[in-house]
Amino acid sequence: MKAKEVRALSDEELIKQVETAQKEYFDLRFSAATKQLKNHRDIPNVKKTIARIKTEIRQRQLEKRQV
């Protein structure tokens, strides 16, 4: 998910997306531990997606405080 796509989501959608991404990250780590992961680049990509979403959530929180 690109940053532009993350910014277009509402607050509720961001929370749902971060929960989904965290579950996906857990599943990928589990697959890697059991040697069943097909593409190892998926793990860093999901981590970056989680970071993008959390960054947007935090920016929105800070904007609400300043206003």
mmJSON file of the N, C-alpha and C atoms, coordinates in Angstrom:
{"data_MODEL":{"atom_site":{
"group_PDB":["ATOM","ATOM","ATOM","ATOM","ATOM","ATOM","ATOM","ATOM","ATOM","ATOM","ATOM","ATOM","ATOM","ATOM","ATOM","ATOM","ATOM","ATOM","ATOM","ATOM","ATOM","ATOM","ATOM","ATOM","ATOM","ATOM","ATOM","ATOM","ATOM","ATOM","ATOM","ATOM","ATOM","ATOM","ATOM","ATOM","ATOM","ATOM","ATOM","ATOM","ATOM","ATOM","ATOM","ATOM","ATOM","ATOM","ATOM","ATOM","ATOM","ATOM","ATOM","ATOM","ATOM","ATOM","ATOM","ATOM","ATOM","ATOM","ATOM","ATOM","ATOM","ATOM","ATOM","ATOM","ATOM","ATOM","ATOM","ATOM","ATOM","ATOM","ATOM","ATOM","ATOM","ATOM","ATOM","ATOM","ATOM","ATOM","ATOM","ATOM","ATOM","ATOM","ATOM","ATOM","ATOM","ATOM","ATOM","ATOM","ATOM","ATOM","ATOM","ATOM","ATOM","ATOM","ATOM","ATOM","ATOM","ATOM","ATOM","ATOM","ATOM","ATOM","ATOM","ATOM","ATOM","ATOM","ATOM","ATOM","ATOM","ATOM","ATOM","ATOM","ATOM","ATOM","ATOM","ATOM","ATOM","ATOM","ATOM","ATOM","ATOM","ATOM","ATOM","ATOM","ATOM","ATOM","ATOM","ATOM","ATOM","ATOM","ATOM","ATOM","ATOM","ATOM","ATOM","ATOM","ATOM","ATOM","ATOM","ATOM","ATOM","ATOM","ATOM","ATOM","ATOM","ATOM","ATOM","ATOM","ATOM","ATOM","ATOM","ATOM","ATOM","ATOM","ATOM","ATOM","ATOM","ATOM","ATOM","ATOM","ATOM","ATOM","ATOM","ATOM","ATOM","ATOM","ATOM","ATOM","ATOM","ATOM","ATOM","ATOM","ATOM","ATOM","ATOM","ATOM","ATOM","ATOM","ATOM","ATOM","ATOM","ATOM","ATOM","ATOM","ATOM","ATOM","ATOM","ATOM","ATOM","ATOM","ATOM","ATOM","ATOM","ATOM","ATOM","ATOM","ATOM","ATOM","ATOM","ATOM","ATOM"],
"id":[1,2,3,4,5,6,7,8,9,10,11,12,13,14,15,16,17,18,19,20,21,22,23,24,25,26,27,28,29,30,31,32,33,34,35,36,37,38,39,40,41,42,43,44,45,46,47,48,49,50,51,52,53,54,55,56,57,58,59,60,61,62,63,64,65,66,67,68,69,70,71,72,73,74,75,76,77,78,79,80,81,82,83,84,85,86,87,88,89,90,91,92,93,94,95,96,97,98,99,100,101,102,103,104,105,106,107,108,109,110,111,112,113,114,115,116,117,118,119,120,121,122,123,124,125,126,127,128,129,130,131,132,133,134,135,136,137,138,139,140,141,142,143,144,145,146,147,148,149,150,151,152,153,154,155,156,157,158,159,160,161,162,163,164,165,166,167,168,169,170,171,172,173,174,175,176,177,178,179,180,181,182,183,184,185,186,187,188,189,190,191,192,193,194,195,196,197,198,199,200,201],
"type_symbol":["N","C","C","N","C","C","N","C","C","N","C","C","N","C","C","N","C","C","N","C","C","N","C","C","N","C","C","N","C","C","N","C","C","N","C","C","N","C","C","N","C","C","N","C","C","N","C","C","N","C","C","N","C","C","N","C","C","N","C","C","N","C","C","N","C","C","N","C","C","N","C","C","N","C","C","N","C","C","N","C","C","N","C","C","N","C","C","N","C","C","N","C","C","N","C","C","N","C","C","N","C","C","N","C","C","N","C","C","N","C","C","N","C","C","N","C","C","N","C","C","N","C","C","N","C","C","N","C","C","N","C","C","N","C","C","N","C","C","N","C","C","N","C","C","N","C","C","N","C","C","N","C","C","N","C","C","N","C","C","N","C","C","N","C","C","N","C","C","N","C","C","N","C","C","N","C","C","N","C","C","N","C","C","N","C","C","N","C","C","N","C","C","N","C","C","N","C","C","N","C","C"],
"label_atom_id":["N","CA","C","N","CA","C","N","CA","C","N","CA","C","N","CA","C","N","CA","C","N","CA","C","N","CA","C","N","CA","C","N","CA","C","N","CA","C","N","CA","C","N","CA","C","N","CA","C","N","CA","C","N","CA","C","N","CA","C","N","CA","C","N","CA","C","N","CA","C","N","CA","C","N","CA","C","N","CA","C","N","CA","C","N","CA","C","N","CA","C","N","CA","C","N","CA","C","N","CA","C","N","CA","C","N","CA","C","N","CA","C","N","CA","C","N","CA","C","N","CA","C","N","CA","C","N","CA","C","N","CA","C","N","CA","C","N","CA","C","N","CA","C","N","CA","C","N","CA","C","N","CA","C","N","CA","C","N","CA","C","N","CA","C","N","CA","C","N","CA","C","N","CA","C","N","CA","C","N","CA","C","N","CA","C","N","CA","C","N","CA","C","N","CA","C","N","CA","C","N","CA","C","N","CA","C","N","CA","C","N","CA","C","N","CA","C","N","CA","C","N","CA","C","N","CA","C","N","CA","C","N","CA","C"],
"label_alt_id":[null,null,null,null,null,null,null,null,null,null,null,null,null,null,null,null,null,null,null,null,null,null,null,null,null,null,null,null,null,null,null,null,null,null,null,null,null,null,null,null,null,null,null,null,null,null,null,null,null,null,null,null,null,null,null,null,null,null,null,null,null,null,null,null,null,null,null,null,null,null,null,null,null,null,null,null,null,null,null,null,null,null,null,null,null,null,null,null,null,null,null,null,null,null,null,null,null,null,null,null,null,null,null,null,null,null,null,null,null,null,null,null,null,null,null,null,null,null,null,null,null,null,null,null,null,null,null,null,null,null,null,null,null,null,null,null,null,null,null,null,null,null,null,null,null,null,null,null,null,null,null,null,null,null,null,null,null,null,null,null,null,null,null,null,null,null,null,null,null,null,null,null,null,null,null,null,null,null,null,null,null,null,null,null,null,null,null,null,null,null,null,null,null,null,null,null,null,null,null,null,null],
"label_comp_id":["MET","MET","MET","LYS","LYS","LYS","ALA","ALA","ALA","LYS","LYS","LYS","GLU","GLU","GLU","VAL","VAL","VAL","ARG","ARG","ARG","ALA","ALA","ALA","LEU","LEU","LEU","SER","SER","SER","ASP","ASP","ASP","GLU","GLU","GLU","GLU","GLU","GLU","LEU","LEU","LEU","ILE","ILE","ILE","LYS","LYS","LYS","GLN","GLN","GLN","VAL","VAL","VAL","GLU","GLU","GLU","THR","THR","THR","ALA","ALA","ALA","GLN","GLN","GLN","LYS","LYS","LYS","GLU","GLU","GLU","TYR","TYR","TYR","PHE","PHE","PHE","ASP","ASP","ASP","LEU","LEU","LEU","ARG","ARG","ARG","PHE","PHE","PHE","SER","SER","SER","ALA","ALA","ALA","ALA","ALA","ALA","THR","THR","THR","LYS","LYS","LYS","GLN","GLN","GLN","LEU","LEU","LEU","LYS","LYS","LYS","ASN","ASN","ASN","HIS","HIS","HIS","ARG","ARG","ARG","ASP","ASP","ASP","ILE","ILE","ILE","PRO","PRO","PRO","ASN","ASN","ASN","VAL","VAL","VAL","LYS","LYS","LYS","LYS","LYS","LYS","THR","THR","THR","ILE","ILE","ILE","ALA","ALA","ALA","ARG","ARG","ARG","ILE","ILE","ILE","LYS","LYS","LYS","THR","THR","THR","GLU","GLU","GLU","ILE","ILE","ILE","ARG","ARG","ARG","GLN","GLN","GLN","ARG","ARG","ARG","GLN","GLN","GLN","LEU","LEU","LEU","GLU","GLU","GLU","LYS","LYS","LYS","ARG","ARG","ARG","GLN","GLN","GLN","VAL","VAL","VAL"],
"label_asym_id":["A","A","A","A","A","A","A","A","A","A","A","A","A","A","A","A","A","A","A","A","A","A","A","A","A","A","A","A","A","A","A","A","A","A","A","A","A","A","A","A","A","A","A","A","A","A","A","A","A","A","A","A","A","A","A","A","A","A","A","A","A","A","A","A","A","A","A","A","A","A","A","A","A","A","A","A","A","A","A","A","A","A","A","A","A","A","A","A","A","A","A","A","A","A","A","A","A","A","A","A","A","A","A","A","A","A","A","A","A","A","A","A","A","A","A","A","A","A","A","A","A","A","A","A","A","A","A","A","A","A","A","A","A","A","A","A","A","A","A","A","A","A","A","A","A","A","A","A","A","A","A","A","A","A","A","A","A","A","A","A","A","A","A","A","A","A","A","A","A","A","A","A","A","A","A","A","A","A","A","A","A","A","A","A","A","A","A","A","A","A","A","A","A","A","A","A","A","A","A","A","A"],
"label_entity_id":["1","1","1","1","1","1","1","1","1","1","1","1","1","1","1","1","1","1","1","1","1","1","1","1","1","1","1","1","1","1","1","1","1","1","1","1","1","1","1","1","1","1","1","1","1","1","1","1","1","1","1","1","1","1","1","1","1","1","1","1","1","1","1","1","1","1","1","1","1","1","1","1","1","1","1","1","1","1","1","1","1","1","1","1","1","1","1","1","1","1","1","1","1","1","1","1","1","1","1","1","1","1","1","1","1","1","1","1","1","1","1","1","1","1","1","1","1","1","1","1","1","1","1","1","1","1","1","1","1","1","1","1","1","1","1","1","1","1","1","1","1","1","1","1","1","1","1","1","1","1","1","1","1","1","1","1","1","1","1","1","1","1","1","1","1","1","1","1","1","1","1","1","1","1","1","1","1","1","1","1","1","1","1","1","1","1","1","1","1","1","1","1","1","1","1","1","1","1","1","1","1"],
"label_seq_id":[1,1,1,2,2,2,3,3,3,4,4,4,5,5,5,6,6,6,7,7,7,8,8,8,9,9,9,10,10,10,11,11,11,12,12,12,13,13,13,14,14,14,15,15,15,16,16,16,17,17,17,18,18,18,19,19,19,20,20,20,21,21,21,22,22,22,23,23,23,24,24,24,25,25,25,26,26,26,27,27,27,28,28,28,29,29,29,30,30,30,31,31,31,32,32,32,33,33,33,34,34,34,35,35,35,36,36,36,37,37,37,38,38,38,39,39,39,40,40,40,41,41,41,42,42,42,43,43,43,44,44,44,45,45,45,46,46,46,47,47,47,48,48,48,49,49,49,50,50,50,51,51,51,52,52,52,53,53,53,54,54,54,55,55,55,56,56,56,57,57,57,58,58,58,59,59,59,60,60,60,61,61,61,62,62,62,63,63,63,64,64,64,65,65,65,66,66,66,67,67,67],
"pdbx_PDB_ins_code":[null,null,null,null,null,null,null,null,null,null,null,null,null,null,null,null,null,null,null,null,null,null,null,null,null,null,null,null,null,null,null,null,null,null,null,null,null,null,null,null,null,null,null,null,null,null,null,null,null,null,null,null,null,null,null,null,null,null,null,null,null,null,null,null,null,null,null,null,null,null,null,null,null,null,null,null,null,null,null,null,null,null,null,null,null,null,null,null,null,null,null,null,null,null,null,null,null,null,null,null,null,null,null,null,null,null,null,null,null,null,null,null,null,null,null,null,null,null,null,null,null,null,null,null,null,null,null,null,null,null,null,null,null,null,null,null,null,null,null,null,null,null,null,null,null,null,null,null,null,null,null,null,null,null,null,null,null,null,null,null,null,null,null,null,null,null,null,null,null,null,null,null,null,null,null,null,null,null,null,null,null,null,null,null,null,null,null,null,null,null,null,null,null,null,null,null,null,null,null,null,null],
"Cartn_x":[0.844,0.0,0.895,0.645,1.43,0.94,1.774,1.433,0.204,0.089,-1.055,-2.356,-2.315,-3.492,-3.833,-2.811,-3.03,-3.691,-3.244,-3.812,-5.275,-5.702,-7.074,-8.055,-7.565,-8.444,-8.939,-10.09,-10.626,-9.936,-10.198,-9.568,-9.935,-11.199,-11.65,-11.011,-10.922,-10.314,-8.829,-8.157,-6.74,-6.539,-7.404,-7.29,-7.513,-8.505,-8.761,-7.588,-7.022,-5.9,-4.661,-4.389,-3.216,-3.414,-4.629,-4.896,-4.712,-5.206,-5.055,-3.585,-2.84,-1.428,-0.633,-0.986,-0.283,-0.557,-1.791,-2.105,-1.335,-1.266,-0.518,0.964,1.504,2.905,3.155,2.236,2.363,2.362,1.422,1.332,2.602,3.161,4.387,5.566,5.654,6.731,6.586,5.361,5.111,5.512,5.153,5.517,7.031,7.703,9.161,9.798,9.243,9.8,9.631,8.566,8.322,8.855,9.634,10.269,9.256,8.101,7.083,6.873,7.657,7.504,8.108,7.334,7.797,8.6,8.16,8.837,9.235,10.527,11.01,10.89,10.681,10.526,9.162,8.25,6.928,7.006,7.899,7.997,8.375,9.461,9.777,8.707,8.058,7.012,5.831,5.444,4.33,4.741,5.981,6.456,6.414,6.791,6.753,5.322,4.414,3.007,2.469,2.802,2.376,2.933,4.181,4.804,4.127,3.802,3.113,1.76,1.022,-0.317,-0.214,0.698,0.849,1.333,2.185,2.659,1.5,0.631,-0.526,-1.469,-1.694,-2.554,-1.972,-0.671,-0.019,-0.069,0.135,0.069,-1.317,-2.338,-3.704,-3.972,-3.432,-3.6,-2.95,-1.762,-1.059,-1.774,-2.343,-3.081,-4.306,-4.988,-6.172,-5.806,-4.632,-4.199,-3.873,-3.31,-2.905,-4.093,-5.157,-6.322,-7.183],
"Cartn_y":[-1.17,0.0,1.24,2.117,3.337,4.405,5.401,6.466,7.24,7.414,8.128,7.388,6.069,5.257,5.312,5.356,5.408,6.725,7.813,9.127,9.244,8.468,8.541,7.808,6.997,6.213,7.032,6.633,7.291,6.721,7.307,6.862,5.419,5.071,3.713,2.698,3.079,2.189,1.99,3.043,2.92,1.919,1.984,1.061,-0.375,-0.577,-1.917,-2.408,-1.52,-1.895,-2.27,-1.532,-1.846,-3.181,-3.461,-4.76,-5.892,-5.694,-6.699,-6.916,-5.833,-5.932,-6.608,-6.338,-6.981,-8.479,-8.873,-10.299,-10.949,-10.261,-10.784,-10.921,-9.948,-9.989,-11.192,-11.425,-12.58,-13.879,-13.978,-15.184,-15.393,-14.314,-14.421,-14.871,-14.322,-14.738,-16.204,-16.634,-18.035,-18.928,-18.508,-19.271,-19.333,-18.248,-18.229,-19.157,-19.2,-20.052,-21.529,-21.855,-23.249,-23.593,-22.657,-22.858,-23.062,-22.395,-22.505,-21.203,-20.186,-18.887,-18.933,-18.501,-18.558,-17.317,-16.144,-14.908,-14.166,-14.108,-13.491,-11.968,-11.383,-9.919,-9.463,-10.388,-10.015,-9.467,-10.004,-9.571,-8.091,-7.637,-6.206,-5.312,-5.795,-4.998,-4.777,-5.806,-5.679,-4.777,-4.896,-4.029,-2.559,-2.29,-0.915,-0.406,-1.279,-0.894,-0.542,-1.36,-1.078,0.271,0.522,1.79,2.974,2.833,3.915,4.228,3.179,3.37,4.0,3.499,4.054,5.502,5.82,7.191,8.12,7.692,8.508,8.681,7.634,7.734,8.749,8.679,9.599,11.037,11.24,12.59,13.185,12.365,12.856,13.198,12.418,12.716,14.054,14.29,15.535,16.731,16.555,17.638,18.018,17.029,17.307,18.059,17.805,18.499,19.958,20.241,21.599,22.479,21.899,22.686,23.001],
"Cartn_z":[0.0,0.0,0.0,-0.923,-1.065,-0.089,0.162,1.096,0.615,-0.689,-1.251,-0.942,-1.033,-0.725,0.755,1.602,3.051,3.436,2.839,3.172,2.778,1.787,1.3,2.213,3.133,3.996,5.183,5.704,6.896,8.137,9.285,10.519,10.854,10.687,10.996,10.036,8.773,7.781,8.072,8.557,8.899,10.026,11.023,12.146,11.679,10.812,10.285,9.443,8.642,7.783,8.601,9.677,10.487,11.206,11.65,12.27,11.265,10.061,9.013,8.667,8.549,8.203,9.321,10.569,11.673,11.701,11.381,11.315,10.169,9.039,7.898,8.243,8.96,9.38,10.292,11.23,12.115,11.31,10.371,9.543,8.707,8.175,7.388,8.252,9.459,10.354,10.723,10.95,11.275,10.103,8.904,7.709,7.538,7.825,7.707,8.732,9.925,10.974,10.649,9.928,9.57,8.18,7.609,6.294,5.167,5.267,4.226,3.466,3.784,3.14,1.747,0.753,-0.626,-1.021,-0.59,-0.957,0.317,0.588,1.813,1.788,0.653,0.566,1.06,1.276,1.778,3.199,4.009,5.411,5.509,4.874,4.961,4.326,3.28,2.646,3.589,4.312,5.261,6.42,6.869,7.95,7.536,6.295,5.797,5.689,5.291,5.213,6.591,7.587,8.957,9.413,9.115,9.497,8.818,7.536,6.819,7.458,7.778,8.346,9.729,10.561,11.907,11.864,10.895,10.741,10.406,9.5,9.126,10.312,11.076,12.267,13.236,13.462,14.396,13.881,12.598,12.037,12.222,12.023,12.211,13.666,14.592,16.008,16.354,15.831,16.107,15.489,14.298,13.661,14.483,15.039,15.857,17.117,17.688,18.899,18.623,17.444,17.114,16.783,16.305,15.886,17.042],
"occupancy":[1.0,1.0,1.0,1.0,1.0,1.0,1.0,1.0,1.0,1.0,1.0,1.0,1.0,1.0,1.0,1.0,1.0,1.0,1.0,1.0,1.0,1.0,1.0,1.0,1.0,1.0,1.0,1.0,1.0,1.0,1.0,1.0,1.0,1.0,1.0,1.0,1.0,1.0,1.0,1.0,1.0,1.0,1.0,1.0,1.0,1.0,1.0,1.0,1.0,1.0,1.0,1.0,1.0,1.0,1.0,1.0,1.0,1.0,1.0,1.0,1.0,1.0,1.0,1.0,1.0,1.0,1.0,1.0,1.0,1.0,1.0,1.0,1.0,1.0,1.0,1.0,1.0,1.0,1.0,1.0,1.0,1.0,1.0,1.0,1.0,1.0,1.0,1.0,1.0,1.0,1.0,1.0,1.0,1.0,1.0,1.0,1.0,1.0,1.0,1.0,1.0,1.0,1.0,1.0,1.0,1.0,1.0,1.0,1.0,1.0,1.0,1.0,1.0,1.0,1.0,1.0,1.0,1.0,1.0,1.0,1.0,1.0,1.0,1.0,1.0,1.0,1.0,1.0,1.0,1.0,1.0,1.0,1.0,1.0,1.0,1.0,1.0,1.0,1.0,1.0,1.0,1.0,1.0,1.0,1.0,1.0,1.0,1.0,1.0,1.0,1.0,1.0,1.0,1.0,1.0,1.0,1.0,1.0,1.0,1.0,1.0,1.0,1.0,1.0,1.0,1.0,1.0,1.0,1.0,1.0,1.0,1.0,1.0,1.0,1.0,1.0,1.0,1.0,1.0,1.0,1.0,1.0,1.0,1.0,1.0,1.0,1.0,1.0,1.0,1.0,1.0,1.0,1.0,1.0,1.0,1.0,1.0,1.0,1.0,1.0,1.0],
"B_iso_or_equiv":[0.0,0.0,0.0,0.0,0.0,0.0,0.0,0.0,0.0,0.0,0.0,0.0,0.0,0.0,0.0,0.0,0.0,0.0,0.0,0.0,0.0,0.0,0.0,0.0,0.0,0.0,0.0,0.0,0.0,0.0,0.0,0.0,0.0,0.0,0.0,0.0,0.0,0.0,0.0,0.0,0.0,0.0,0.0,0.0,0.0,0.0,0.0,0.0,0.0,0.0,0.0,0.0,0.0,0.0,0.0,0.0,0.0,0.0,0.0,0.0,0.0,0.0,0.0,0.0,0.0,0.0,0.0,0.0,0.0,0.0,0.0,0.0,0.0,0.0,0.0,0.0,0.0,0.0,0.0,0.0,0.0,0.0,0.0,0.0,0.0,0.0,0.0,0.0,0.0,0.0,0.0,0.0,0.0,0.0,0.0,0.0,0.0,0.0,0.0,0.0,0.0,0.0,0.0,0.0,0.0,0.0,0.0,0.0,0.0,0.0,0.0,0.0,0.0,0.0,0.0,0.0,0.0,0.0,0.0,0.0,0.0,0.0,0.0,0.0,0.0,0.0,0.0,0.0,0.0,0.0,0.0,0.0,0.0,0.0,0.0,0.0,0.0,0.0,0.0,0.0,0.0,0.0,0.0,0.0,0.0,0.0,0.0,0.0,0.0,0.0,0.0,0.0,0.0,0.0,0.0,0.0,0.0,0.0,0.0,0.0,0.0,0.0,0.0,0.0,0.0,0.0,0.0,0.0,0.0,0.0,0.0,0.0,0.0,0.0,0.0,0.0,0.0,0.0,0.0,0.0,0.0,0.0,0.0,0.0,0.0,0.0,0.0,0.0,0.0,0.0,0.0,0.0,0.0,0.0,0.0,0.0,0.0,0.0,0.0,0.0,0.0],
"pdbx_formal_charge":[null,null,null,null,null,null,null,null,null,null,null,null,null,null,null,null,null,null,null,null,null,null,null,null,null,null,null,null,null,null,null,null,null,null,null,null,null,null,null,null,null,null,null,null,null,null,null,null,null,null,null,null,null,null,null,null,null,null,null,null,null,null,null,null,null,null,null,null,null,null,null,null,null,null,null,null,null,null,null,null,null,null,null,null,null,null,null,null,null,null,null,null,null,null,null,null,null,null,null,null,null,null,null,null,null,null,null,null,null,null,null,null,null,null,null,null,null,null,null,null,null,null,null,null,null,null,null,null,null,null,null,null,null,null,null,null,null,null,null,null,null,null,null,null,null,null,null,null,null,null,null,null,null,null,null,null,null,null,null,null,null,null,null,null,null,null,null,null,null,null,null,null,null,null,null,null,null,null,null,null,null,null,null,null,null,null,null,null,null,null,null,null,null,null,null,null,null,null,null,null,null],
"auth_seq_id":[1,1,1,2,2,2,3,3,3,4,4,4,5,5,5,6,6,6,7,7,7,8,8,8,9,9,9,10,10,10,11,11,11,12,12,12,13,13,13,14,14,14,15,15,15,16,16,16,17,17,17,18,18,18,19,19,19,20,20,20,21,21,21,22,22,22,23,23,23,24,24,24,25,25,25,26,26,26,27,27,27,28,28,28,29,29,29,30,30,30,31,31,31,32,32,32,33,33,33,34,34,34,35,35,35,36,36,36,37,37,37,38,38,38,39,39,39,40,40,40,41,41,41,42,42,42,43,43,43,44,44,44,45,45,45,46,46,46,47,47,47,48,48,48,49,49,49,50,50,50,51,51,51,52,52,52,53,53,53,54,54,54,55,55,55,56,56,56,57,57,57,58,58,58,59,59,59,60,60,60,61,61,61,62,62,62,63,63,63,64,64,64,65,65,65,66,66,66,67,67,67],
"auth_comp_id":["MET","MET","MET","LYS","LYS","LYS","ALA","ALA","ALA","LYS","LYS","LYS","GLU","GLU","GLU","VAL","VAL","VAL","ARG","ARG","ARG","ALA","ALA","ALA","LEU","LEU","LEU","SER","SER","SER","ASP","ASP","ASP","GLU","GLU","GLU","GLU","GLU","GLU","LEU","LEU","LEU","ILE","ILE","ILE","LYS","LYS","LYS","GLN","GLN","GLN","VAL","VAL","VAL","GLU","GLU","GLU","THR","THR","THR","ALA","ALA","ALA","GLN","GLN","GLN","LYS","LYS","LYS","GLU","GLU","GLU","TYR","TYR","TYR","PHE","PHE","PHE","ASP","ASP","ASP","LEU","LEU","LEU","ARG","ARG","ARG","PHE","PHE","PHE","SER","SER","SER","ALA","ALA","ALA","ALA","ALA","ALA","THR","THR","THR","LYS","LYS","LYS","GLN","GLN","GLN","LEU","LEU","LEU","LYS","LYS","LYS","ASN","ASN","ASN","HIS","HIS","HIS","ARG","ARG","ARG","ASP","ASP","ASP","ILE","ILE","ILE","PRO","PRO","PRO","ASN","ASN","ASN","VAL","VAL","VAL","LYS","LYS","LYS","LYS","LYS","LYS","THR","THR","THR","ILE","ILE","ILE","ALA","ALA","ALA","ARG","ARG","ARG","ILE","ILE","ILE","LYS","LYS","LYS","THR","THR","THR","GLU","GLU","GLU","ILE","ILE","ILE","ARG","ARG","ARG","GLN","GLN","GLN","ARG","ARG","ARG","GLN","GLN","GLN","LEU","LEU","LEU","GLU","GLU","GLU","LYS","LYS","LYS","ARG","ARG","ARG","GLN","GLN","GLN","VAL","VAL","VAL"],
"auth_asym_id":["A","A","A","A","A","A","A","A","A","A","A","A","A","A","A","A","A","A","A","A","A","A","A","A","A","A","A","A","A","A","A","A","A","A","A","A","A","A","A","A","A","A","A","A","A","A","A","A","A","A","A","A","A","A","A","A","A","A","A","A","A","A","A","A","A","A","A","A","A","A","A","A","A","A","A","A","A","A","A","A","A","A","A","A","A","A","A","A","A","A","A","A","A","A","A","A","A","A","A","A","A","A","A","A","A","A","A","A","A","A","A","A","A","A","A","A","A","A","A","A","A","A","A","A","A","A","A","A","A","A","A","A","A","A","A","A","A","A","A","A","A","A","A","A","A","A","A","A","A","A","A","A","A","A","A","A","A","A","A","A","A","A","A","A","A","A","A","A","A","A","A","A","A","A","A","A","A","A","A","A","A","A","A","A","A","A","A","A","A","A","A","A","A","A","A","A","A","A","A","A","A"],
"auth_atom_id":["N","CA","C","N","CA","C","N","CA","C","N","CA","C","N","CA","C","N","CA","C","N","CA","C","N","CA","C","N","CA","C","N","CA","C","N","CA","C","N","CA","C","N","CA","C","N","CA","C","N","CA","C","N","CA","C","N","CA","C","N","CA","C","N","CA","C","N","CA","C","N","CA","C","N","CA","C","N","CA","C","N","CA","C","N","CA","C","N","CA","C","N","CA","C","N","CA","C","N","CA","C","N","CA","C","N","CA","C","N","CA","C","N","CA","C","N","CA","C","N","CA","C","N","CA","C","N","CA","C","N","CA","C","N","CA","C","N","CA","C","N","CA","C","N","CA","C","N","CA","C","N","CA","C","N","CA","C","N","CA","C","N","CA","C","N","CA","C","N","CA","C","N","CA","C","N","CA","C","N","CA","C","N","CA","C","N","CA","C","N","CA","C","N","CA","C","N","CA","C","N","CA","C","N","CA","C","N","CA","C","N","CA","C","N","CA","C","N","CA","C","N","CA","C","N","CA","C","N","CA","C","N","CA","C"],
"pdbx_PDB_model_num":[1,1,1,1,1,1,1,1,1,1,1,1,1,1,1,1,1,1,1,1,1,1,1,1,1,1,1,1,1,1,1,1,1,1,1,1,1,1,1,1,1,1,1,1,1,1,1,1,1,1,1,1,1,1,1,1,1,1,1,1,1,1,1,1,1,1,1,1,1,1,1,1,1,1,1,1,1,1,1,1,1,1,1,1,1,1,1,1,1,1,1,1,1,1,1,1,1,1,1,1,1,1,1,1,1,1,1,1,1,1,1,1,1,1,1,1,1,1,1,1,1,1,1,1,1,1,1,1,1,1,1,1,1,1,1,1,1,1,1,1,1,1,1,1,1,1,1,1,1,1,1,1,1,1,1,1,1,1,1,1,1,1,1,1,1,1,1,1,1,1,1,1,1,1,1,1,1,1,1,1,1,1,1,1,1,1,1,1,1,1,1,1,1,1,1,1,1,1,1,1,1]
}}}
